[in-house]
Amino acid sequence: MRYGYARVSSISQNLSSQLKQLEEYECDYIFKEKTSGRKKEDRPEFNRLLEKVEENDTIIVTKLDRFARSTKDALATIELLNDKGVGLVVLNMGGDKIDTTTAIGKLMVTVLSGIAEFEADMIKERQIEGIVLAKERGVYKGRPRKYTQSHKGIQYALKLYYERDNNKMTVNEICEITKISRATIYRALKKHKSNT
């Protein structure tokens, strides 16, 4: 059996280009998902595919970064497939097709997955450098806070907290009712006290 695997990193992205290539390669079935590829455990369809394949099956992906995001992950998964007698075909590796059932295919996957990991690390480094520069210029605000003072849940949690003498509630009970963590409540209390 030929199993295709198509993945994009977010819901807003489109799978159609990958699906078209996999259909042209005459896959018998295509597994598809819209999720980040950083952690294998966060890719349920990919894990289903790995459980489903049997000896002499082939997995086809359009690009290596759809299959794995690190050298370690790629090599471990390819080794798992090799142990099961399953081949991997990457349709576009710099314009060429790579087949891991061949010696040159195994070598190319190892080299290119290392390059892909290097590129991901370089992007991360540039992002960190950009944040440092933005902080120096005073324009970096960071991730927006989920709970602001005007958030109704925080307001309710603070109200319950200040009325503990009457309602006899513990902070844990307030957290359970409002679904707001202790740390968030204490942070809001500290901010509220500094503003009064």
KARA-V229026 format. One record per backbone hydrogen bond with DSSP energy under -1.0 kcal/mol. CO is the residue of the C=O (numbers start at 0). NH is the residue of the N-H. E is the energy in kcal/mol with one decimal. If there is no record, write none. Layout:
# KARA-V229026
<<CO	NH	E> <CO	NH	E>>
This chain:
# KARA-V229026
<<0	57	-2.4> <1	27	-2.2> <1	28	-1.5> <2	59	-3.0> <3	30	-3.0> <5	32	-1.7> <7	34	-1.9> <9	12	-1.3> <14	18	-2.6> <15	19	-2.4> <16	20	-1.8> <17	21	-2.4> <18	22	-2.5> <19	23	-2.3> <20	24	-1.4> <21	26	-1.6> <22	25	-1.6> <28	3	-3.0> <30	5	-2.7> <32	7	-1.6> <38	41	-1.2> <39	42	-1.7> <42	46	-2.2> <43	47	-2.1> <44	48	-2.3> <45	49	-2.3> <46	50	-1.7> <47	51	-2.0> <48	52	-2.2> <53	56	-2.2> <56	86	-2.2> <57	2	-3.2> <58	88	-2.9> <59	4	-2.0> <60	90	-2.7> <61	91	-1.8> <62	65	-1.2> <63	66	-1.2> <63	67	-2.5> <69	73	-2.8> <70	74	-3.0> <71	75	-2.3> <72	76	-2.4> <73	77	-2.8> <74	78	-2.3> <75	79	-2.1> <76	80	-2.5> <77	81	-2.8> <78	82	-2.5> <79	83	-1.4> <80	85	-3.3> <81	84	-1.0> <84	55	-2.6> <86	58	-2.7> <87	99	-2.9> <88	60	-2.5> <89	97	-2.5> <92	95	-1.1> <95	92	-3.2> <97	89	-2.6> <98	101	-1.8> <101	105	-2.0> <102	106	-2.0> <103	107	-2.6> <104	108	-2.2> <105	109	-1.9> <106	110	-2.3> <107	111	-2.9> <108	112	-2.4> <109	113	-1.4> <110	114	-1.7> <111	115	-2.4> <112	116	-2.1> <113	117	-2.2> <114	118	-2.5> <115	119	-2.1> <116	120	-2.3> <117	121	-2.3> <118	122	-2.2> <119	123	-2.0> <120	124	-2.4> <121	125	-2.5> <122	126	-2.2> <123	127	-2.3> <124	128	-2.6> <125	129	-2.4> <126	130	-2.1> <127	131	-2.3> <128	132	-2.4> <129	133	-2.4> <130	134	-2.5> <131	135	-2.2> <132	136	-1.9> <133	138	-2.6> <133	139	-1.0> <147	150	-1.8> <150	154	-2.5> <151	155	-2.5> <152	156	-2.5> <153	157	-2.9> <154	158	-2.4> <155	159	-2.6> <156	160	-2.3> <157	161	-2.8> <158	162	-1.2> <160	163	-1.3> <162	165	-1.0> <162	166	-3.0> <163	167	-2.0> <169	173	-2.0> <170	174	-2.6> <171	175	-2.3> <172	176	-2.4> <173	177	-2.8> <174	178	-2.0> <180	184	-2.2> <181	185	-3.1> <182	186	-2.3> <183	187	-2.3> <184	188	-2.5> <185	189	-2.5> <186	190	-2.2> <187	191	-2.6> <188	192	-2.7> <189	193	-2.1> <190	194	-1.4>>
